[in-house]
């Protein structure tokens, strides 16, 4: 009896990797295809942070990807609101105070002119683009984006650097209530980059 239990335990341990592989695909009836495995993600590709006349600026280059559902909603008259979420805090200091900033971007579709409009977060002017691809490229290319004056940061007297991190995301709070809950669980509405970081000497 003891030998049987030992053999059964060994068998179950050997089968665990197989069971773990089978469960998410077959037991739940989930179809896995190449598109889901190669799902394109929004990401900040590169950038730089710098100071001019005591003001911190950012240059960012982002690849922004919209899936079919957001594109369809946009073309049906739903404005999409995005933001760059920015956090700054003193480098190399435990429990440093964090400054949080956002730069909002609103994207609309004009069905009459068949153009895409977005509000430039630097000039606050409406910019027209003939295609969605061109509009997203412009939104993802931020040059000389002003953040904050260095003297406004809560820095200690011996501060020598600031850590900055940025990410791009859809502002889900501005979606209609009827759509907001479903968007929380939808891959197509998960428009969010990872954090991009920059260390700035001050």
N, C-alpha and C positions, 0 to 999 in steps of 0.2 A: 504493500500500500504506500509506504514511504517513497519507494523508488518511483512508483507511478506518479505521485505528486511532484517529485523532483523533475521527472521527464516532462510533465505537463507545464511546469513553470518555465523550463528551458525553452520549450516549444513556443509558449506565448511571448517570451522575450524576443525570440528570433522573428516572430511574426509582427511585432510592433511596427517596424518601419513600413511593412507592406500595408498594414491596416491604416496607418497614418496617411499613406499615399492614396489609398482607395476611398477613404471616407469623404474628403471634400469634393471628389469628382463624381463618384458613382452613387454613393449612398444618398446624396442629396440631389441627384439628377442634374448636376450643373454641366453644361456643355462648355468645353474649353476649346477655343480656336486660336489661330495665330494672331488675330486682331487683338484679343484680350491680353495675350502674352506680350504683344509688342505695343501696348497702349502708349500713345505719345503723351508726354507730360510737359506741362508748363514749367519753365525753369529760367533762372537768371544765369546767363552764360558767363558773363564777365562784367567788370566795372572797375571804378576807382573812386576813392574819396580824397578830398583835398580842401585846403583852406585858402580863401582869397579875401583879403580885407577883414579878417577875423570871423568870416562866415564859412560854415562847413557846406560843401557841395558834393553832389554825387553824379557820376556818369554811370548809367546802367544799360546793358544790352541783354534783353530778355527774349526768349522764344515763347510766344503765347499761343496756345492751342485751344480752340473751341470745338466741342463735339457737336453732333447733329442737333440734339435737343436745344441747347442754348442758341444756336444759329437760327433754328426755326422760330424760337420764341422772339428773338431779336427782329427777324423779318416780319413777324406778326404784330409788331408794335410795342414789344416789351423792352424798355431801356435796360441796359446792363451796367451796373456800377461796379467798378473795380477799385482797388487801392493798393498802394505801396505801403506796407507796414514797416516802420523804421524804429529801431531801438538803439539808444546810445548810452554808454556808461563808461566810467573810468576804468582803464585797463589795469590789470595786476593789483586789484584791490578787492578784498573780501567784503561782501555786503555793500557794494557800491550802489548808490541811488541810480535808478534807470529813468531815462527820459524817453517817452513813447510819442511818436509822431505818425501821422498818416498823410498821404497825398492821394486825393480822390480823382478818379477818372470815370467819366460817364460816356457810354457809347450808345448811339441811337442809329436807327435806320430810317432814311427818307424814301418811302415807297414811290413817290412821284418822280423824284430825280434819280432814284435807285442809287443813292450814295450813302456812305456811312460817315457819321459825324461823331467826333469825340471832343471833349473839352480838355484843352492842354492845361496840365496842372501848374505850369510855369507862367504862361501868359494869360490863362483863364479865358482864352478865345476858342470859339468853335472852329474846328478844322474838318474840312470835307475830304473824303477819299472815295474814288470810284469803285474800289473793291474792299471786301472785308480783310483780305490778306494785307493790303497796303495799310489799312487802319490799324491792324494788330501789330504790324511792323513798327509803325510810328509810336504806338503806345509803349511798345517794348524798348524803344530807343530814347532814353531820357538823358539829355545833355545839360549840364550845369543846373541840376535840380537843387535849389537852395533849401537847407534844412534849418539851421539854427546858428546863432552867434556863439562862439566858443565861450565867451564870458557868461552866457546864460546857463551853461552846464554846471551841475553841482560837483565841481572838482575840488580835490584837496590842494593844499599849497604846493605839494611836491608832485603833483600829477604830471606825467610825461607823455601819456598816450590815451586815446579813447578807442574803445571797441564799438564798432557799428555793425549791426546786422539788419538785413532787409529781406522781405519776401513780397511777392505779388500774389494777390488773391481776389476772388470774387467776393463782393460785399453781400453775403447772403441775407443780411438783415434788411436790405432794401428790396428784396424780392417780394412779390405778392404773398400774402399769408397762405393762400391756397397752394402755392408752389413751394414755399419755404420748407415745409416738413419733408416733402418728397425729395427735395434737392439734397437734404442731409444724408440720404441713403443711396443717392444716385452717383455712379461713377462719372456720368456725363456732365454733372454739375460740380464735380470736385475740381474746380479750377484754382489751383494753388501751387505755388513753387516751393521749393525748399528754401532754407535760409542761406543767403549769401552774406559773407562777413568781410569786414575790412578793418584794419588797424591803422589809426591815424595819429601821428605825432603832433602834440600840441605844445 
